[in-house]
């Protein structure tokens, strides 16, 4: 009889704990957006704050949301939508409050009516990632990335890169 009561109590305890564990969500924490400057457009999550000694727990694409739990010497301890807790480098994340979508449109004064997206904030040293015509929507990721270039995501292609500020006109939030 004691075994049955003990098992019932254990089952009740587990039943009470499971829903709270399943209810854990990135939205329970301070939200950050993955904004890696890697040309691949993603960053890795590790089981400790070190890419050298940490075990890789997966990668996260730019734009994904993570919940930040704490900060340790250049690393955020996060909860991700894949259900894993781990560490992501500070430089790969941006608070959602600073990265709310601000949209601009291509509004080039060039006679041909377009501008280019580059891999670096330079038309001389950056690789050309594509041409965008006047009127195309551009999401501003970091307006202050460079004096003359903003770090952006192009609405039609999802491509990240740098676009000249004079080619952009504010469209809205």
Secondary structure, DSSP 8 states (H G I E B T S, - for coil): -HHHHHHHHHHHHHHHHHHHHHT--GGGSEEEEE---STTSEEEEESSS-TTTS-EEEEEETT-EEEEEEEETTEEEEEETTS-EEEEEGGGEEEGGGS--EEEEE---STT-EEEEESSS-TTTS-EEEEEETT-EEEEEETTSSSSEEEEEETTT--EEEEEGGGEEEEE-
